[in-house]
Amino acid sequence: MSKKSKRLVRRLSELVECTDQVVKLLQRYKEANISLSKRIESGEPLMDVLGNLNARIEHPRELTETLEEFETARHQVRVALFALGMEQGASMSEIGRVLGISRQLASRLGGEAEEAGS
């Protein structure tokens, strides 16, 4: 297996781990919001409900940070896809077309893949 193939496999594994983190966090958010809705519906004061909600969520930016980590991992997978695809003879536009992305994004990702390979 080539170095670029190994890099893509490693990046995909990292993306899977990030996906698992996002799923777990979204499940916690779902449960917290269901609880929030029920407590508001029952007439509890908002500030009491929100105080309890924050205890269930580690910190306010947790979702944003987790999604940013996911997006970074996803981007790294795309760059690795382009690197391997171009190594195997595909053009940037061919790879972009298969991935369903714009020519501009394909060009940018292909450029990043070329820089990473240098």
N, C-alpha and C positions, 0 to 999 in steps of 0.2 A: 504494500500500500504506500502511495506517495506521501510526502510530507504534507502536501495540501489536502489530501484525503484525510489524513490523521487529524489535521487542524479542524477540518469541517466536522468530523465525528466528535471531537472534543467540544467544539462550539455548540453542536446540537445537544450534547449531554448537558452542558451548562444551561441551555435554553429550557430543556425539560425540567431541570431543577428550579429555575425561575418560575416556570409555569406552575409547578406544584406549589410554590410559595404564594403566587397570586391566587390560585384556587382556594387555598386554606384561608388566606386573608379575606377574600370575598365572601367565603362562607361565614366567617365571624362577623363581617359587616352585615350580611343578610340577617343573621340571627339577632344582632344588636338592633337593627332597624325594625324588625318584627316586634321585638320587645318594646322599643321606643313607641311604636305605633299603638300597641296594646295599652301601654301605660298612659299615654296621652289620651287615648279613648276613654280610659277609666277615670280621667279627671285629675291625675297627679300633676303637681306643679312642674312646669317645664324645666326649671333650674334643678330640681331634684332628679328628674329623669336624665337630664344631660350629664349631671355629675356622675351618675351610675354608669352611663354609657361610656364616658371617658375612661372609667376603670377597666372596661372590657376591651378597650382598644389601647394598645401600648402607648402611642403618642399620636397627636393629630396629623402629622405628615406621613405616617406609616404607609398609607395606601399610595400616596404620591411617590414616595421613595421606592416602594416595591414595584410600582408600574414603570418607573424610570429604569430600574435594574432590568426588568423584563425587556423593555424597549432597547436597552443597550445590548443585551444578549441577542435579541432578534436581529439587530443591526450587524453584529459580529457574525452571525450565521449567514446573513445575506452577502457580506463581504467575502467570507470563506467560500460560499457557493460560486460567486463570480470568479474567485481565484482558481478554483478547481475547474470550473467550466471552461475558462479561457485556456488553462493549461491543457485541457483535453480537446482544444480546437474550436470551441464555440465562440461566437462573437458576442460582444456586450449586448447588442440588440436582440440576438436570439435568446440569450438568457433572460433578458428583461421581458421579452414577449411571453416566454414560458411562465415566468413568475407573475405576469399581469401587471407590470409596473411601467411607468412612463419612460420614454427614451432619456429624459433628463436625469431621472433617478438612476436608471441603468448606467448611464455614462458616469455619474458621480460614484456609484458603487464600484464600477469597473476600475475607475481611476484610483480609488482607495485600495482595491485589491492589487493593482499594479504597484502602488507605493509600498504596500506591506510586503510584497514579494521582492522588493529591491534591497 
